[in-house]
Amino acid sequence: MSEYIKNMTIHRTFVGILAFLVLVFISADQAHSATAKKGKKNSPKTPTINLRARAALVMDTESRLILYSKNLTEKRPIASLTKLMTALVFLDTSPDLGEPLILQYEDRAPRGGKSLFRAGETFHLMDLLYAALMTSDNLATKALARSTGLSQAEFVARMNLKAESLGLSATRFADPTGLNPLNMSTALDCAKLLMSALQDSLISQITSTKQYTIRSLIRRRKIVLQNTCRLLNYRPEILGAKTGFIVRSGYCLVTCAENSTGKKLAFVVLGAPSNYSRFRDMQRLMDWSFKFSFTD
């Protein structure tokens, strides 16, 4: 009889402990759910945005908070977005932008890259820099690199060193124009490159200019430069922009814009299937992001 009572006591004790543990787990789960709901309420909702681009990004330029991303770290050819780095390295050599430069046959881009310029003409370096960043002119870009006195290999080496110094760990350059598909980067690194480039007041000024007129110094031929980012014509909040395209990269675009609260955001679109779709994707990213007030 005493053995029976002993077994019953052990059984009741075990049941009591089990019930206590169940209550503890239920309470902990409820607390976790409440915390998760609270956190979800206070953080921006991950959006579903219908984009055709292969990769995209929206980033707060001050806090580096990523508000939206698609294939954030996928390495892709970046075409003429390369010219942002070319401009940075060129300006690092402290050039005299009022100095004239005679364009040479060797400045012509390979594989039929288009240009508004002709070998034998003379332009100020400042004018060539506007052409490189506003219209992605390849002859102007190669001439700028040549004007530094560096060989193309030496200039590209400096581009890669600059990328490393800026923390662009997934970025590699192979030529100054972006025509080489081995110019590779990611949406994340492109945002960082854009933000670094726009810290230079001259690059910021040029990449936000809609139209600029230049003249050759000898023949006085007039060239009207039109920015390839047509969004500048009707999106006044854009503070700087750069386009890029080769067949391997698809259509690319990076912009920086300021919303109504004064917050600056960096936008990246890589690998869009058409010129129209890259601008449409950028519009969708901008429209979505400007509806919200994000906090760090």
C-alpha positions as CSV (number, residue, x, y, z in Angstrom):
1,M,0.0,0.0,0.0
2,S,2.8,2.4,0.9
3,E,4.5,1.6,-2.4
4,Y,1.2,2.6,-4.3
5,I,1.0,5.9,-2.4
6,K,4.7,6.6,-3.2
7,N,4.1,5.9,-6.9
8,M,1.0,8.2,-7.0
9,T,3.0,11.0,-5.3
10,I,5.8,10.7,-7.9
11,H,3.2,10.7,-10.7
12,R,1.4,13.8,-9.4
13,T,4.7,15.6,-8.9
14,F,5.7,14.8,-12.5
15,V,2.4,16.0,-13.9
16,G,2.7,19.2,-11.9
17,I,6.2,19.9,-13.3
18,L,5.0,19.2,-16.8
19,A,2.0,21.5,-16.5
20,F,4.3,24.3,-15.2
21,L,6.7,23.9,-18.1
22,V,3.8,24.1,-20.6
23,L,2.7,27.3,-19.0
24,V,6.2,28.8,-19.2
25,F,6.5,27.9,-22.9
26,I,3.1,29.3,-23.8
27,S,3.9,32.6,-22.0
28,A,7.3,32.9,-23.7
29,D,5.7,32.2,-27.1
30,Q,3.1,34.9,-26.5
31,A,5.7,37.4,-25.4
32,H,7.8,36.6,-28.5
33,S,4.8,37.1,-30.8
34,A,3.9,40.4,-29.2
35,T,7.5,41.6,-29.6
36,A,7.6,40.5,-33.2
37,K,4.3,42.3,-34.0
38,K,5.6,45.4,-32.3
39,G,8.8,45.3,-34.3
40,K,7.0,44.7,-37.5
41,K,4.8,47.7,-36.8
42,N,7.7,50.0,-36.2
43,S,9.9,48.9,-39.2
44,P,9.2,49.8,-42.9
45,K,7.3,47.0,-44.7
46,T,9.3,45.2,-47.4
47,P,7.6,46.3,-50.5
48,T,6.5,44.3,-53.6
49,I,7.5,46.5,-56.5
50,N,7.1,45.2,-60.0
51,L,10.5,45.8,-61.6
52,R,11.9,44.4,-64.8
53,A,15.5,45.2,-63.8
54,R,17.7,42.3,-62.8
55,A,19.0,44.2,-59.7
56,A,17.8,47.3,-57.8
57,L,18.4,49.2,-54.6
58,V,17.1,52.1,-52.5
59,M,19.4,53.3,-49.8
60,D,19.4,56.2,-47.3
61,T,22.6,58.0,-48.1
62,E,23.2,59.2,-44.5
63,S,22.4,56.1,-42.4
64,R,23.2,53.6,-45.2
65,L,19.9,51.9,-44.3
66,I,18.7,49.7,-47.2
67,L,15.0,50.4,-47.8
68,Y,14.6,48.1,-50.8
69,S,16.8,45.6,-52.6
70,K,16.6,43.1,-55.4
71,N,19.6,40.8,-56.0
72,L,21.6,43.2,-53.9
73,T,25.0,41.5,-54.3
74,E,24.7,39.9,-57.7
75,K,27.8,40.9,-59.8
76,R,26.9,42.4,-63.1
77,P,28.6,44.4,-65.9
78,I,27.8,48.1,-65.2
79,A,28.6,49.7,-68.6
80,S,29.0,53.6,-68.4
81,L,28.3,53.7,-64.7
82,T,32.0,53.1,-64.8
83,K,32.5,56.7,-65.8
84,L,31.7,57.9,-62.3
85,M,34.9,56.2,-61.2
86,T,36.8,57.5,-64.2
87,A,35.8,61.0,-63.2
88,L,36.9,60.5,-59.6
89,V,40.4,59.2,-60.7
90,F,40.8,61.9,-63.3
91,L,40.0,64.7,-60.7
92,D,42.3,63.0,-58.2
93,T,45.2,64.1,-60.6
94,S,44.3,67.8,-60.0
95,P,44.0,68.7,-63.7
96,D,43.7,72.2,-65.0
97,L,40.2,72.0,-66.4
98,G,40.8,75.1,-68.5
99,E,43.6,73.4,-70.4
100,P,42.9,72.6,-74.0
101,L,43.3,69.0,-75.3
102,I,43.7,67.9,-78.9
103,L,41.6,64.8,-79.5
104,Q,43.5,61.9,-81.1
105,Y,42.7,58.9,-83.2
106,E,43.7,56.6,-80.4
107,D,40.9,58.2,-78.2
108,R,38.3,56.5,-80.4
109,A,36.3,53.9,-78.5
110,P,36.6,50.2,-79.7
111,R,33.7,48.3,-81.2
112,G,32.1,51.4,-82.7
113,G,31.4,53.3,-79.5
114,K,29.5,56.4,-80.4
115,S,30.9,59.9,-79.9
116,L,30.0,63.5,-80.6
117,F,33.6,64.4,-81.2
118,R,36.2,64.0,-83.9
119,A,39.9,63.4,-83.8
120,G,41.9,66.6,-84.5
121,E,39.4,68.8,-82.6
122,T,40.4,70.7,-79.5
123,F,38.3,71.2,-76.4
124,H,38.8,72.3,-72.8
125,L,39.1,69.4,-70.3
126,M,36.1,70.8,-68.5
127,D,34.0,70.4,-71.7
128,L,35.2,66.8,-72.1
129,L,34.3,66.0,-68.5
130,Y,30.8,67.3,-69.1
131,A,30.5,65.2,-72.2
132,A,31.7,62.0,-70.4
133,L,29.3,62.3,-67.5
134,M,26.2,63.9,-69.3
135,T,26.2,62.0,-72.6
136,S,28.5,59.1,-71.7
137,D,30.7,60.1,-74.7
138,N,33.4,57.4,-75.0
139,L,36.0,59.4,-77.0
140,A,35.8,62.2,-74.5
141,T,36.3,59.7,-71.6
142,K,39.3,58.1,-73.2
143,A,40.8,61.5,-73.9
144,L,40.4,62.5,-70.2
145,A,42.2,59.4,-69.1
146,R,45.0,60.0,-71.6
147,S,45.4,63.7,-70.5
148,T,46.6,62.5,-67.1
149,G,49.8,61.2,-68.6
150,L,49.0,57.6,-67.5
151,S,48.7,54.7,-69.8
152,Q,45.2,53.1,-69.9
153,A,46.6,50.1,-67.8
154,E,47.9,52.5,-65.2
155,F,44.7,54.5,-65.2
156,V,42.6,51.4,-64.7
157,A,44.9,50.2,-61.9
158,R,44.2,53.5,-60.1
159,M,40.4,53.0,-60.7
160,N,40.7,49.6,-58.9
161,L,42.8,51.1,-56.1
162,K,40.2,53.8,-55.6
163,A,37.4,51.2,-55.6
164,E,39.2,49.3,-52.8
165,S,39.7,52.5,-50.8
166,L,36.0,53.3,-51.0
167,G,35.1,49.8,-49.8
168,L,33.7,48.6,-53.1
169,S,34.8,45.0,-52.5
170,A,32.7,43.5,-55.3
171,T,33.7,46.0,-57.9
172,R,36.4,45.5,-60.6
173,F,37.3,47.8,-63.6
174,A,38.8,46.8,-66.9
175,D,38.6,50.1,-68.9
176,P,37.7,53.7,-68.3
177,T,34.6,53.8,-70.6
178,G,32.5,50.9,-69.4
179,L,32.4,49.3,-72.9
180,N,34.4,46.3,-71.6
181,P,31.9,43.9,-70.0
182,L,34.5,43.0,-67.4
183,N,33.7,46.2,-65.6
184,M,31.7,44.5,-62.9
185,S,29.9,45.6,-59.8
186,T,26.7,45.1,-57.7
187,A,23.7,47.2,-56.9
188,L,25.1,47.8,-53.4
189,D,28.5,48.9,-54.6
190,C,27.0,51.1,-57.3
191,A,25.1,53.0,-54.6
192,K,28.3,53.5,-52.7
193,L,30.1,54.7,-55.9
194,L,27.3,57.1,-56.6
195,M,27.4,58.6,-53.1
196,S,31.2,58.9,-53.2
197,A,31.1,60.6,-56.6
198,L,28.4,63.1,-55.6
199,Q,30.5,64.2,-52.7
200,D,32.6,66.0,-55.3
201,S,30.7,69.3,-56.0
202,L,31.7,69.4,-59.7
203,I,30.5,65.8,-60.4
204,S,27.3,66.6,-58.6
205,Q,26.8,69.7,-60.7
206,I,27.5,68.0,-64.0
207,T,25.4,64.9,-63.3
208,S,22.4,67.1,-62.5
209,T,22.7,69.3,-65.5
210,K,20.0,68.8,-68.2
211,Q,21.7,70.7,-71.1
212,Y,25.2,72.2,-71.7
213,T,26.7,73.8,-74.8
214,I,30.4,73.6,-75.7
215,R,32.5,74.7,-78.7
216,S,35.6,73.3,-80.3
217,L,38.5,75.8,-79.8
218,I,39.7,75.9,-83.4
219,R,36.8,75.3,-85.7
220,R,34.3,76.7,-83.2
221,R,31.9,73.9,-83.9
222,K,29.0,74.0,-81.4
223,I,27.9,70.9,-79.6
224,V,24.8,70.8,-77.4
225,L,25.1,68.1,-74.7
226,Q,21.8,66.6,-73.5
227,N,21.9,64.5,-70.3
228,T,21.0,60.9,-71.1
229,C,19.0,60.7,-67.9
230,R,15.7,62.1,-69.2
231,L,14.1,62.0,-65.7
232,L,16.0,65.2,-65.0
233,N,13.5,67.0,-67.2
234,Y,10.5,66.3,-64.9
235,R,11.9,65.0,-61.6
236,P,13.4,68.2,-59.9
237,E,14.2,66.2,-56.8
238,I,17.0,64.3,-58.6
239,L,20.4,65.6,-57.4
240,G,22.6,63.6,-59.8
241,A,22.2,60.7,-62.2
242,K,24.3,58.4,-64.5
243,T,23.1,56.0,-67.2
244,G,24.8,53.0,-68.7
245,F,24.3,50.4,-71.4
246,I,26.0,47.7,-73.3
247,V,24.4,44.5,-74.5
248,R,25.9,42.4,-71.7
249,S,24.8,44.8,-68.9
250,G,21.4,45.7,-70.1
251,Y,20.1,49.2,-69.3
252,C,21.5,50.7,-66.0
253,L,20.7,53.9,-64.1
254,V,21.8,55.3,-60.8
255,T,20.3,58.5,-59.2
256,C,20.3,60.4,-56.0
257,A,17.2,62.3,-55.0
258,E,15.9,64.3,-52.0
259,N,12.4,63.6,-50.7
260,S,10.0,66.2,-49.1
261,T,11.5,65.8,-45.7
262,G,15.1,66.5,-46.9
263,K,16.2,62.9,-46.7
264,K,18.6,62.0,-49.5
265,L,18.2,58.5,-51.1
266,A,20.3,56.6,-53.6
267,F,18.6,54.6,-56.3
268,V,20.1,51.8,-58.4
269,V,18.6,50.0,-61.4
270,L,20.8,47.4,-63.2
271,G,20.0,45.1,-66.1
272,A,16.7,46.5,-67.3
273,P,15.7,45.0,-70.6
274,S,15.0,48.4,-72.4
275,N,15.7,52.1,-72.1
276,Y,12.1,52.7,-71.3
277,S,11.9,50.1,-68.6
278,R,15.0,51.4,-66.7
279,F,13.3,54.8,-66.3
280,R,10.0,53.3,-65.5
281,D,11.6,51.1,-62.8
282,M,13.4,54.1,-61.4
283,Q,10.1,56.1,-61.3
284,R,8.5,53.2,-59.4
285,L,11.3,53.0,-56.8
286,M,11.2,56.8,-56.3
287,D,7.4,57.0,-56.1
288,W,7.3,54.2,-53.5
289,S,10.1,55.5,-51.4
290,F,8.8,59.1,-51.3
291,K,5.5,57.9,-49.8
292,F,7.2,56.9,-46.5
293,S,9.1,58.6,-43.8
294,F,11.9,56.3,-42.7
295,T,13.8,56.5,-39.5
296,D,17.3,55.1,-38.7
